[in-house]
Amino acid sequence: MTKLKLSAIPDDKPVKLTVELPAAVHRDLVAYAAILARTNGDAVPPDPVKLVAPMLQRFMATDKGFGKAKRGSNRSV
């Protein structure tokens, strides 16, 4: 079984954000969605747009430099 960094996509009230992605990144999001669906046993892959927020969240949660800087900036508030 493939081990992915994302699991189920939570259903949360979103904030609208518009971004432009290179076509290659979009193709990879589509591929990731398909692999995620197969891994989770889903018949239909999630909308690739739904992957962006959890991916960014996971990236920021595992970025040690960001975490350290964020903790440091919270002390001064």
Backbone as CSV, one residue per row, in Angstrom:
resi,resn,N_x,N_y,N_z,CA_x,CA_y,CA_z,C_x,C_y,C_z
1,MET,0.843,-1.187,0.000,0.000,0.000,0.000,0.886,1.248,0.000
2,THR,0.486,2.236,-0.750,1.226,3.489,-0.840,1.009,4.312,0.422
3,LYS,2.073,4.842,0.979,1.984,5.686,2.174,2.015,7.138,1.723
4,LEU,0.877,7.827,1.851,0.785,9.232,1.464,0.800,10.107,2.711
5,LYS,1.186,11.354,2.552,1.191,12.284,3.676,-0.195,12.781,4.024
6,LEU,-1.132,12.678,3.081,-2.507,13.112,3.336,-3.397,11.912,3.593
7,SER,-4.414,12.111,4.408,-5.427,11.079,4.607,-6.755,11.668,4.161
8,ALA,-7.802,11.456,4.933,-9.118,11.990,4.562,-9.070,13.517,4.522
9,ILE,-9.830,14.094,3.609,-9.897,15.547,3.471,-11.043,16.045,4.351
10,PRO,-10.733,16.858,5.377,-11.805,17.341,6.250,-12.729,18.315,5.534
11,ASP,-13.994,18.273,5.920,-14.968,19.193,5.354,-15.056,20.387,6.298
12,ASP,-14.415,21.481,5.936,-14.322,22.666,6.778,-14.760,23.869,5.958
13,LYS,-15.260,24.899,6.633,-15.679,26.101,5.921,-14.437,26.794,5.345
14,PRO,-14.343,26.886,4.027,-13.142,27.427,3.409,-13.126,28.951,3.314
15,VAL,-11.954,29.471,3.113,-11.732,30.867,2.777,-11.329,30.869,1.312
16,LYS,-11.970,31.668,0.505,-11.710,31.690,-0.934,-10.339,32.293,-1.213
17,LEU,-9.555,31.589,-2.002,-8.223,32.026,-2.380,-8.004,31.611,-3.828
18,THR,-7.593,32.532,-4.663,-7.363,32.232,-6.066,-5.865,32.241,-6.333
19,VAL,-5.383,31.151,-6.932,-3.963,31.053,-7.275,-3.830,30.492,-8.687
20,GLU,-2.717,30.783,-9.310,-2.395,30.190,-10.597,-1.283,29.180,-10.376
21,LEU,-1.479,27.982,-10.906,-0.488,26.924,-10.768,0.054,26.547,-12.141
22,PRO,1.305,26.152,-12.199,1.818,25.619,-13.454,1.041,24.353,-13.829
23,ALA,0.925,24.096,-15.122,0.178,22.927,-15.599,0.740,21.635,-15.006
24,ALA,2.041,21.557,-14.852,2.659,20.342,-14.293,2.211,20.102,-12.855
25,VAL,2.059,21.169,-12.090,1.593,21.031,-10.704,0.148,20.547,-10.702
26,HIS,-0.678,21.074,-11.594,-2.059,20.621,-11.679,-2.132,19.141,-12.058
27,ARG,-1.316,18.728,-13.020,-1.288,17.313,-13.401,-0.895,16.444,-12.217
28,ASP,0.066,16.894,-11.440,0.478,16.132,-10.257,-0.629,16.091,-9.208
29,LEU,-1.381,17.183,-9.047,-2.514,17.176,-8.117,-3.571,16.168,-8.557
30,VAL,-3.845,16.118,-9.851,-4.817,15.157,-10.382,-4.326,13.731,-10.126
31,ALA,-3.052,13.485,-10.385,-2.480,12.159,-10.146,-2.524,11.811,-8.660
32,TYR,-2.192,12.767,-7.802,-2.212,12.543,-6.354,-3.629,12.196,-5.907
33,ALA,-4.625,12.915,-6.433,-6.021,12.650,-6.083,-6.417,11.233,-6.479
34,ALA,-5.987,10.792,-7.647,-6.300,9.439,-8.100,-5.645,8.390,-7.200
35,ILE,-4.388,8.603,-6.844,-3.684,7.669,-5.957,-4.322,7.674,-4.579
36,LEU,-4.685,8.837,-4.087,-5.339,8.944,-2.782,-6.660,8.178,-2.775
37,ALA,-7.426,8.298,-3.843,-8.703,7.581,-3.934,-8.470,6.076,-3.918
38,ARG,-7.500,5.607,-4.703,-7.196,4.166,-4.714,-6.749,3.691,-3.340
39,THR,-5.890,4.484,-2.694,-5.369,4.120,-1.377,-6.476,4.039,-0.338
40,ASN,-7.431,4.954,-0.417,-8.537,4.986,0.548,-9.705,4.103,0.136
41,GLY,-9.624,3.463,-1.032,-10.698,2.601,-1.497,-11.902,3.360,-2.013
42,ASP,-11.703,4.626,-2.395,-12.796,5.437,-2.936,-12.922,5.204,-4.433
43,ALA,-14.166,5.196,-4.918,-14.404,4.996,-6.350,-14.090,6.254,-7.150
44,VAL,-14.312,7.412,-6.532,-14.126,8.688,-7.235,-13.035,9.490,-6.528
45,PRO,-12.034,9.956,-7.285,-10.994,10.779,-6.652,-11.551,12.115,-6.185
46,PRO,-10.964,12.673,-5.118,-11.406,14.001,-4.685,-11.020,15.049,-5.723
47,ASP,-11.714,16.169,-5.690,-11.367,17.291,-6.556,-9.943,17.724,-6.186
48,PRO,-9.028,17.813,-7.151,-7.651,18.205,-6.841,-7.553,19.521,-6.069
49,VAL,-8.502,20.417,-6.274,-8.510,21.694,-5.550,-8.604,21.447,-4.042
50,LYS,-9.317,20.386,-3.650,-9.481,20.063,-2.229,-8.184,19.578,-1.589
51,LEU,-7.193,19.237,-2.387,-5.917,18.750,-1.856,-4.973,19.874,-1.456
52,VAL,-5.142,21.045,-2.051,-4.181,22.127,-1.870,-4.087,22.553,-0.403
53,ALA,-5.209,22.807,0.246,-5.167,23.269,1.639,-4.547,22.234,2.576
54,PRO,-4.944,20.945,2.527,-4.288,19.980,3.412,-2.800,19.815,3.120
55,MET,-2.420,19.946,1.848,-0.997,19.850,1.511,-0.219,21.025,2.099
56,LEU,-0.770,22.217,1.960,-0.112,23.390,2.541,-0.058,23.283,4.065
57,GLN,-1.158,22.820,4.651,-1.209,22.666,6.105,-0.147,21.673,6.570
58,ARG,-0.046,20.542,5.876,0.943,19.522,6.223,2.365,20.064,6.043
59,PHE,2.585,20.788,4.952,3.895,21.368,4.691,4.298,22.309,5.827
60,MET,3.390,23.214,6.204,3.720,24.183,7.264,3.883,23.500,8.615
61,ALA,3.095,22.452,8.870,3.188,21.744,10.147,4.514,21.007,10.293
62,THR,5.112,20.608,9.177,6.364,19.848,9.243,7.596,20.687,8.922
63,ASP,7.416,21.975,8.665,8.539,22.865,8.381,9.092,23.383,9.710
64,LYS,10.215,22.841,10.127,10.784,23.187,11.437,11.154,24.663,11.540
65,GLY,11.694,25.225,10.473,12.057,26.642,10.485,10.830,27.527,10.666
66,PHE,9.744,27.192,9.978,8.505,27.954,10.114,7.952,27.835,11.527
67,GLY,7.943,26.618,12.058,7.430,26.412,13.416,8.210,27.200,14.451
68,LYS,9.530,27.184,14.308,10.387,27.924,15.246,10.127,29.423,15.138
69,ALA,10.051,29.927,13.900,9.809,31.357,13.698,8.418,31.737,14.201
70,LYS,7.442,30.886,13.980,6.076,31.166,14.423,6.009,31.200,15.954
71,ARG,6.645,30.238,16.591,6.670,30.244,18.063,7.386,31.492,18.578
72,GLY,8.459,31.887,17.918,9.205,33.078,18.324,8.390,34.338,18.167
73,SER,7.590,34.426,17.099,6.782,35.632,16.893,5.598,35.669,17.835
74,ASN,5.124,34.518,18.305,4.004,34.492,19.254,4.416,34.996,20.638
75,ARG,5.680,34.872,20.973,6.147,35.328,22.292,6.104,36.847,22.419
76,SER,6.284,37.538,21.295,6.322,38.992,21.354,4.947,39.623,21.308
77,VAL,3.904,38.814,21.091,2.541,39.361,21.001,1.914,39.439,22.345
